[in-house]
Amino acid sequence: MKVPFVDLSLLHPHIKDEISEAINRVMESGRYILGPEVEAFEKEFAAYVGTRNCVSVASGTEALILSLRAVGVKRGDEVVVPANTCSPTWLAAANLGALPVPVDPDPITFTLDPARLMSALSPRTRAIVPVHLYGHPVEMDPVLHVARRYGIPVVEDAAQAHGARYRSARAGSLADAAAWSFYPTKNLGALGDGGAVTTDDDRIADHIRSLRNYGWHDGDPYVSHEAGMNSRLDELQAAVLRVKLRYLDTWNSRRTDIANTYGTNISNKSIVLPTVAPWATHAWHLYVVRCLERDLLREYLASRGITSLVHYPLSPQRQPAFSDKSYSISTSMVAMMLENQVLSIPIGPNLADAQVQHVIDTMNEFNIPTEAI
Ligand SMILES: *Cc1c(COP(=O)(O)O)cnc(C)c1O
């Protein structure tokens, strides 16, 4: 039996008619940029997240860059980021000429450890970017407490957390602004690239609305008030996302069912399963286990037709893009340990029960060969 890591084409057959209708509607409307679909999607996604505003943009990376710009990050500033994350979190700060400053994660939730936050702050800290990694929300109260005390803006990286909650509030509604990605593999994915910023702050929203469209002001075209850019979500993607947003909760609950089934049935002593903090509703973007013999586990799964992936094999501070910075290993010990142990096994709304069972059986059959001990 084959269990691919993700097969996105399987997500669409039962909504094919709705998606085709949306695409045709846009094609025939003659409006392709900043039209009614974008406006409607922004309203619907803001309502879903529970914020006053949603501003759609071209990608998650640009959502991060524009959010950081809107909260005042400039060249020479420092931006506090998790030591373990997908590199775009760091690249957003770097693209503004700011220095990403890592904080090690809590090894149990994999997310930013609030107890380590203080030691990453300096007088030049201009923003904190907690990442709801794998779909598990960051413990936000202590992060916000420190941030408010020192007047530092907080931008959530919610690219993996569509539908997650911290206590009763949705990820994306917890800080000054939140950056979203609609990359096709995310819990809410477009048929191409897309992103958004959600925020309760009207000034941040208006600023990003201008920045995404050449620095023009709404209703006053051809005058750039600052050096903006083109970072717009197009009407086609917005129309597709409107259809898919209606299925997000159903798809997420299938992800939760699979995570619970893995949690109850995988019982291999050499594999550590992910946990959910009592205040968290996990979006299960990824199901990430830990194993000291991760590479052997990965090979074993592959020999049984199961594809697994490593998120992420190299912490950003060890990547060539940041080799000119003098990062110390001591601030990222946990991240370095995780890099060698984490393995993401298949999870997604389109996995069949038999495939889930095959993953469980295979995980339970895995033995660390004695020569590896
Ligand atoms: C996917 C992702 C991004 C980048 O989003 P894009 O739409 O690919 O630019 C940023 N941060 C995290 C945590 C992500 O998973």
The ligand as a Tripos MOL2 file, in Angstrom:
@<TRIPOS>MOLECULE
LIG
   15    15     1     0     0
SMALL
NO_CHARGES

@<TRIPOS>ATOM
      1 C1          4.7240   28.3630    4.3160 C.3       1 LIG1
      2 C2          5.3200   29.2010    5.3790 C.ar      1 LIG1
      3 C3          5.7370   30.5270    5.1590 C.ar      1 LIG1
      4 C4          5.8280   31.1360    3.7810 C.3       1 LIG1
      5 O1          4.6500   31.1950    3.0560 O.3       1 LIG1
      6 P1          4.7060   31.3420    1.4490 P.3       1 LIG1
      7 O2          3.2900   31.5440    1.0720 O.co2     1 LIG1
      8 O3          5.2900   30.0870    0.8930 O.co2     1 LIG1
      9 O4          5.5570   32.5420    1.1410 O.co2     1 LIG1
     10 C5          6.1740   31.2700    6.2330 C.ar      1 LIG1
     11 N1          6.2270   30.7470    7.4740 N.ar      1 LIG1
     12 C6          5.8720   29.4650    7.7250 C.ar      1 LIG1
     13 C7          5.9490   28.9500    9.1260 C.3       1 LIG1
     14 C8          5.4190   28.6520    6.6840 C.ar      1 LIG1
     15 O5          5.0860   27.3780    6.9470 O.3       1 LIG1
@<TRIPOS>BOND
     1     1     2 1
     2     2     3 ar
     3     2    14 ar
     4     3     4 1
     5     3    10 ar
     6     4     5 1
     7     5     6 1
     8     6     7 2
     9     6     8 1
    10     6     9 1
    11    10    11 ar
    12    11    12 ar
    13    12    13 1
    14    12    14 ar
    15    14    15 1
@<TRIPOS>SUBSTRUCTURE
     1 LIG1         1 GROUP 0 **** ****
